[in-house]
Amino acid sequence: MTAVVDKPTEQARSATPEFEAANERQKRRRGFLLALPAYAYLVLFFFIPLGIVVAYSFATRTRNGSTSLSGWNLEAYRKLGEPIVSDILVRSLLLAVITTVICLIVAYPFSYFLATRSPAVRNLMLVFVMIPFWSNFLVRNYAWRVLLGNDGPASQLTQAVGMGETNILFTQTAVVLGLVYGFLPFMILPMYAAIERMDWSLIEASRDLGASGFQTFRNVALPLSMPGVIAGSILVFIPSLGAYVTPEILGGGKTTLLGSYIVVQFLTARNWPVGASVSTVLMLVMLLAALAYFRAGGRTL
C-alpha cells in the first residue's frame, strides 16, 4: 500500500519542474499576445517615425532644395556647431533650466502643504491643480497673450498704480511665465506623491531630537522626497527644452528655441537633414535625461 502511494508522489515531484516551465511559457505567451497591440502601436507610430528622422539626419540636401537619401554623410551634424545653432541650444537649455527651477521652488512648498491637509481638502486642491488640463493648451497660451498684452489686465493694473505700461509680452519673461504655467502641474503631482508617502515618524523623530526645521528639511524631508523632485524636474525640463507653441505665441518669434528652429528647417528652409539632426540630438538629450531619472531614483517613486 505504501509503494502504491509513493510511486505517484515521486512521479508528480519529478514532473513538477516541467509543468512549471510549461506554465511559465504559457503565461509569457499570453502576456505577449495581450501586449501585441501596444507593441504594434509603438512600432508603427514611434520606432518607425524615429528611424525615419534619424535616417534623414544623415541625408544630403540637393541644390534644388530636395533631400537625397543616397549619399549618407555627417554634414547636417557639422552644422550644429555653427554659432546660430549653438546660441539657440544655449538659450533653450537656459530657459528650460529656469522653468524647472521656478516650478521646483513653487511646487515643493505647495506639495508639502497639500500632503499635510485632510483628505477632503487634499482632493479639492488636487482638482484645482488638474483644472488647467481641462482646457486646450493652445487656448491657455492665447489667454496669457491677452493677460500680458499692452492693453491687458496686467498693463492696466500697473498703470492704475502709477507704474506705467508693461511690456512683458514677446519677451523671454513672457515665455518663461507661459512655460511655468503650462508645466507646473507636472512638477506638483509627482512631488506630492513622493511627499505624501514619506515616513512622517522620521520627521517627528528629527524634531524630538532637537533638530531645527531647516535641519529636518535638509537631512530628512528632502532626501525622502528626492524621487519626486527628480521625476518632476525631468517631466518639466524635457518638454520645456523642445517647446514650440509657447515661445511662438508669447515670444512673438523673437525668442527662437529648438522647437521653433526645427519647424523652420522643415517647413520654411526645407533643410530636412539639419532639422532631423537637431531633432535627433534633442531626442538623445531627452533620452539621457530619462535614463538619469531612472538611475537616480525614479524606480523608487
C-alpha positions as CSV (number, residue, x, y, z in Angstrom):
1,M,0.0,0.0,0.0
2,T,2.9,2.3,0.8
3,A,4.6,1.6,-2.5
4,V,1.4,2.4,-4.4
5,V,1.2,5.8,-2.7
6,D,4.9,6.7,-3.0
7,K,5.1,6.0,-6.8
8,P,2.6,8.6,-8.0
9,T,4.1,11.1,-5.5
10,E,7.6,10.6,-6.9
11,Q,6.3,11.0,-10.4
12,A,4.5,14.1,-9.5
13,R,7.6,15.6,-7.9
14,S,9.7,14.7,-11.0
15,A,7.1,16.3,-13.3
16,T,6.6,19.5,-11.3
17,P,9.5,21.5,-12.8
18,E,8.3,20.6,-16.4
19,F,4.8,21.6,-15.6
20,E,6.1,24.9,-14.0
21,A,8.2,25.6,-17.0
22,A,5.3,25.0,-19.4
23,N,3.0,27.1,-17.3
24,E,5.6,29.9,-17.3
25,R,5.9,29.7,-21.1
26,Q,2.1,29.8,-21.4
27,K,1.9,32.9,-19.2
28,R,4.6,34.7,-21.2
29,R,2.9,33.8,-24.4
30,R,-0.4,35.1,-23.1
31,G,1.2,38.3,-21.9
32,F,2.9,38.8,-25.3
33,L,-0.4,38.4,-27.1
34,L,-2.2,40.8,-24.7
35,A,0.6,43.4,-25.2
36,L,0.8,42.8,-29.0
37,P,-1.5,45.8,-29.9
38,A,0.6,48.1,-27.7
39,Y,3.8,46.8,-29.3
40,A,2.4,47.3,-32.8
41,Y,1.3,50.8,-31.9
42,L,4.8,51.7,-30.6
43,V,6.5,50.2,-33.7
44,L,4.2,52.0,-36.2
45,F,3.9,55.4,-34.5
46,F,7.2,55.6,-32.6
47,F,10.1,53.5,-33.7
48,I,9.4,53.7,-37.5
49,P,9.0,57.6,-37.4
50,L,12.0,57.8,-35.2
51,G,14.0,55.7,-37.6
52,I,12.9,57.9,-40.5
53,V,14.0,61.1,-38.6
54,V,17.4,59.5,-37.8
55,A,17.9,58.4,-41.4
56,Y,17.1,61.9,-42.8
57,S,19.6,63.4,-40.4
58,F,22.3,61.6,-42.4
59,A,20.8,62.6,-45.8
60,T,22.0,65.1,-48.3
61,R,20.3,68.3,-49.3
62,T,20.5,68.8,-53.1
63,R,20.8,72.2,-54.9
64,N,17.1,72.4,-55.7
65,G,16.2,72.0,-52.1
66,S,15.1,68.4,-52.1
67,T,16.6,65.7,-49.9
68,S,18.5,62.7,-51.1
69,L,19.0,59.5,-49.1
70,S,21.5,58.0,-51.4
71,G,24.7,59.6,-50.1
72,W,24.7,59.5,-46.3
73,N,27.1,61.9,-44.5
74,L,27.5,63.9,-41.3
75,E,27.2,67.4,-42.9
76,A,23.9,68.2,-41.1
77,Y,25.6,67.3,-37.7
78,R,28.6,69.5,-38.5
79,K,26.2,72.5,-38.9
80,L,25.1,72.1,-35.3
81,G,28.4,73.7,-34.3
82,E,27.5,76.9,-36.1
83,P,27.0,80.0,-33.9
84,I,23.3,80.3,-34.7
85,V,22.5,76.8,-33.6
86,S,24.7,76.9,-30.5
87,D,23.1,80.1,-29.5
88,I,19.6,78.6,-29.8
89,L,20.7,75.5,-28.0
90,V,22.2,77.5,-25.1
91,R,19.0,79.7,-24.9
92,S,16.8,76.7,-24.9
93,L,18.8,75.0,-22.2
94,L,18.8,78.2,-20.1
95,L,15.0,78.7,-20.4
96,A,14.4,75.1,-19.6
97,V,16.6,75.2,-16.5
98,I,14.9,78.5,-15.4
99,T,11.5,77.0,-15.9
100,T,12.4,73.8,-14.0
101,V,13.9,75.8,-11.1
102,I,10.9,78.1,-10.8
103,C,8.5,75.2,-10.9
104,L,10.5,73.4,-8.2
105,I,10.5,76.4,-5.9
106,V,6.8,76.9,-6.3
107,A,5.7,73.3,-6.3
108,Y,7.7,71.9,-3.3
109,P,6.1,74.0,-0.6
110,F,2.7,73.7,-2.3
111,S,3.1,69.9,-2.5
112,Y,4.2,69.7,1.1
113,F,1.2,71.8,2.2
114,L,-1.1,69.6,0.1
115,A,0.3,66.4,1.6
116,T,-0.4,67.6,5.1
117,R,-4.0,68.5,4.6
118,S,-7.1,66.4,5.4
119,P,-8.3,64.1,2.6
120,A,-11.3,66.3,1.7
121,V,-9.1,69.5,1.4
122,R,-6.4,67.5,-0.4
123,N,-8.8,66.1,-3.0
124,L,-10.3,69.6,-3.6
125,M,-6.8,71.1,-4.1
126,L,-5.8,68.3,-6.5
127,V,-8.9,69.1,-8.6
128,F,-7.6,72.8,-8.8
129,V,-4.2,71.5,-9.9
130,M,-5.9,69.4,-12.7
131,I,-8.2,72.1,-13.9
132,P,-5.8,73.6,-16.5
133,F,-5.8,70.2,-18.2
134,W,-9.5,70.6,-18.9
135,S,-8.8,73.3,-21.5
136,N,-6.7,73.2,-24.7
137,F,-3.0,74.1,-24.3
138,L,-3.2,76.5,-27.3
139,V,-6.2,78.4,-25.8
140,R,-4.3,78.8,-22.5
141,N,-1.3,80.3,-24.2
142,Y,-3.5,82.8,-26.0
143,A,-5.1,83.6,-22.7
144,W,-1.7,84.5,-21.4
145,R,-1.1,86.6,-24.5
146,V,-4.2,88.6,-23.6
147,L,-3.2,89.0,-20.0
148,L,0.3,90.2,-20.8
149,G,-0.6,92.4,-23.7
150,N,-0.1,96.2,-23.6
151,D,-3.8,96.7,-23.1
152,G,-4.4,93.6,-20.9
153,P,-5.2,93.3,-17.2
154,A,-1.5,93.3,-16.2
155,S,-0.7,96.5,-18.0
156,Q,-3.9,98.2,-16.8
157,L,-3.1,97.3,-13.2
158,T,0.4,98.7,-13.4
159,Q,-0.9,101.9,-15.0
160,A,-3.5,102.2,-12.3
161,V,-0.8,102.1,-9.5
162,G,1.3,104.6,-11.4
163,M,4.0,102.2,-12.7
164,G,3.3,102.8,-16.3
165,E,2.6,100.4,-19.2
166,T,4.1,96.9,-19.0
167,N,6.0,95.4,-22.0
168,I,6.2,91.8,-20.9
169,L,4.6,90.2,-24.0
170,F,7.0,89.0,-26.7
171,T,9.9,88.7,-24.3
172,Q,11.8,85.8,-22.7
173,T,10.0,86.7,-19.4
174,A,6.6,86.0,-21.1
175,V,7.9,82.7,-22.5
176,V,9.1,81.6,-19.0
177,L,5.8,82.6,-17.4
178,G,3.9,80.6,-20.0
179,L,6.2,77.6,-19.6
180,V,5.9,77.6,-15.8
181,Y,2.1,77.9,-16.0
182,G,1.9,75.1,-18.5
183,F,4.2,72.6,-16.9
184,L,3.8,73.4,-13.2
185,P,1.3,70.5,-12.6
186,F,3.9,68.1,-13.9
187,M,6.1,69.1,-11.1
188,I,3.4,69.2,-8.4
189,L,1.8,65.8,-9.0
190,P,5.0,63.5,-8.7
191,M,6.3,65.7,-5.9
192,Y,3.0,65.4,-4.0
193,A,3.1,61.6,-4.5
194,A,6.6,61.3,-3.0
195,I,5.9,63.6,0.0
196,E,2.6,62.0,0.8
197,R,4.3,58.6,1.1
198,M,7.1,59.8,3.3
199,D,7.6,58.2,6.7
200,W,6.4,61.1,8.8
201,S,7.6,59.4,12.0
202,L,11.2,60.2,10.9
203,I,10.2,63.9,10.7
204,E,8.8,63.8,14.2
205,A,11.9,61.9,15.5
206,S,14.2,64.5,14.0
207,R,12.3,67.3,15.7
208,D,12.2,65.4,19.0
209,L,16.0,65.0,18.9
210,G,16.4,68.8,18.7
211,A,16.9,69.4,15.0
212,S,15.6,72.7,13.7
213,G,13.0,73.0,10.9
214,F,15.7,73.6,8.3
215,Q,17.9,70.8,9.5
216,T,14.9,68.4,9.4
217,F,14.1,69.5,5.9
218,R,17.7,69.2,4.7
219,N,18.6,65.9,6.3
220,V,15.2,64.1,6.4
221,A,12.4,65.5,4.3
222,L,14.4,66.4,1.2
223,P,16.2,63.1,0.8
224,L,12.9,61.2,1.3
225,S,11.1,63.4,-1.3
226,M,14.1,63.3,-3.7
227,P,12.4,60.8,-6.1
228,G,9.5,63.2,-6.6
229,V,11.9,66.1,-7.1
230,I,13.8,64.2,-9.8
231,A,10.7,63.0,-11.5
232,G,9.1,66.4,-11.5
233,S,12.3,68.1,-12.8
234,I,12.6,65.6,-15.7
235,L,8.9,66.0,-16.6
236,V,9.3,69.8,-16.7
237,F,12.8,70.0,-18.2
238,I,12.1,67.7,-21.2
239,P,9.0,69.4,-22.7
240,S,10.4,72.9,-21.9
241,L,13.6,72.1,-23.8
242,G,11.7,71.3,-27.0
243,A,8.7,73.7,-26.5
244,Y,7.3,75.3,-29.6
245,V,3.7,76.6,-29.0
246,T,4.5,78.8,-26.0
247,P,7.6,80.5,-27.5
248,E,5.8,81.2,-30.7
249,I,2.7,82.7,-29.1
250,L,4.2,84.5,-26.1
251,G,7.6,85.2,-27.7
252,G,6.2,86.5,-30.9
253,G,9.0,84.9,-33.0
254,K,11.6,87.0,-31.1
255,T,12.7,84.1,-28.9
256,T,13.7,81.2,-31.1
257,L,14.1,78.0,-29.3
258,L,14.9,74.5,-30.5
259,G,11.3,73.6,-31.3
260,S,10.9,76.8,-33.4
261,Y,14.2,76.2,-35.2
262,I,13.3,72.6,-36.1
263,V,9.9,73.8,-37.6
264,V,11.7,76.5,-39.6
265,Q,14.2,74.0,-41.0
266,F,11.4,71.6,-42.1
267,L,8.7,73.9,-43.4
268,T,10.5,77.2,-44.4
269,A,14.1,76.5,-45.2
270,R,13.3,73.0,-46.4
271,N,16.5,71.7,-45.0
272,W,15.3,68.4,-43.7
273,P,18.7,66.9,-42.8
274,V,19.5,69.8,-40.4
275,G,16.0,69.7,-38.9
276,A,16.3,66.0,-38.5
277,S,19.8,66.2,-36.9
278,V,18.6,68.8,-34.4
279,S,15.6,66.6,-33.6
280,T,17.8,63.6,-33.2
281,V,20.1,65.4,-30.8
282,L,17.1,66.8,-28.9
283,M,15.7,63.3,-28.5
284,L,19.1,62.0,-27.4
285,V,19.2,64.7,-24.7
286,M,15.7,63.7,-23.6
287,L,16.7,60.0,-23.5
288,L,19.7,60.8,-21.4
289,A,17.6,62.8,-19.0
290,A,15.1,60.0,-18.7
291,L,17.9,57.5,-18.0
292,A,19.3,59.8,-15.4
293,Y,15.8,59.9,-13.8
294,F,15.5,56.1,-13.6
295,R,19.1,55.7,-12.4
296,A,18.9,58.4,-9.7
297,G,15.7,57.3,-8.1
298,G,12.8,57.1,-10.5
299,R,12.3,53.4,-9.8
300,T,11.6,54.1,-6.1
301,L,8.9,56.7,-6.9
